[in-house]
Amino acid sequence: MKLFLKTLLITLTTGLFQNILSANAIPYVYTTGGKLLSNTSKCVSEAKRMGISAGFNIDEINYDNKPENGADIFGSDMTSKTSFSFRCETAFGIFSYATGSANNDNAYKFYKRLLDNDPGNI
């Protein structure tokens, strides 16, 4: 339950929707994750590769105060107004990512692209 709440909190507070959705928009979000078997640097590298391969521009990378504990990667596609957020939670050995858009078709299309580039366990 703690993992679910933390993932939900990260998704809601990471700025995933702040740049592209109006105040009245109802976002569509698709999310998943997996077991993290590597360090933060490798996870960030994989997240960037996945995002670029899926068609996103990498907008921002934020490391935790202790970089070995984790990082957030944010990307967007302004043409389709779709964003993605990737969390490397190295301290807990997990990663998660989500796509979001006001348009369900765009959110799902980019989510499928990310899944196609997901190596499984990083």
ChimeraX attribute file (.defattr): number of C-alpha atoms within 10 A of each C-alpha:
attribute: neighborCount
match mode: 1-to-1
recipient: residues
	/A:1	6
	/A:2	7
	/A:3	10
	/A:4	9
	/A:5	10
	/A:6	11
	/A:7	20
	/A:8	12
	/A:9	11
	/A:10	18
	/A:11	23
	/A:12	12
	/A:13	11
	/A:14	15
	/A:15	14
	/A:16	24
	/A:17	24
	/A:18	12
	/A:19	12
	/A:20	19
	/A:21	17
	/A:22	11
	/A:23	8
	/A:24	7
	/A:25	12
	/A:26	12
	/A:27	17
	/A:28	16
	/A:29	21
	/A:30	17
	/A:31	18
	/A:32	13
	/A:33	17
	/A:34	15
	/A:35	16
	/A:36	21
	/A:37	14
	/A:38	14
	/A:39	18
	/A:40	24
	/A:41	16
	/A:42	14
	/A:43	25
	/A:44	22
	/A:45	11
	/A:46	17
	/A:47	28
	/A:48	20
	/A:49	16
	/A:50	20
	/A:51	25
	/A:52	16
	/A:53	14
	/A:54	20
	/A:55	14
	/A:56	21
	/A:57	17
	/A:58	19
	/A:59	12
	/A:60	11
	/A:61	15
	/A:62	13
	/A:63	17
	/A:64	12
	/A:65	9
	/A:66	9
	/A:67	14
	/A:68	15
	/A:69	16
	/A:70	24
	/A:71	22
	/A:72	22
	/A:73	23
	/A:74	24
	/A:75	23
	/A:76	25
	/A:77	19
	/A:78	12
	/A:79	6
	/A:80	15
	/A:81	17
	/A:82	30
	/A:83	31
	/A:84	30
	/A:85	26
	/A:86	29
	/A:87	27
	/A:88	32
	/A:89	22
	/A:90	21
	/A:91	14
	/A:92	12
	/A:93	17
	/A:94	20
	/A:95	25
	/A:96	20
	/A:97	24
	/A:98	21
	/A:99	28
	/A:100	27
	/A:101	27
	/A:102	20
	/A:103	16
	/A:104	15
	/A:105	12
	/A:106	19
	/A:107	23
	/A:108	19
	/A:109	14
	/A:110	25
	/A:111	23
	/A:112	15
	/A:113	15
	/A:114	24
	/A:115	16
	/A:116	12
	/A:117	16
	/A:118	18
	/A:119	11
	/A:120	10
	/A:121	13
	/A:122	19
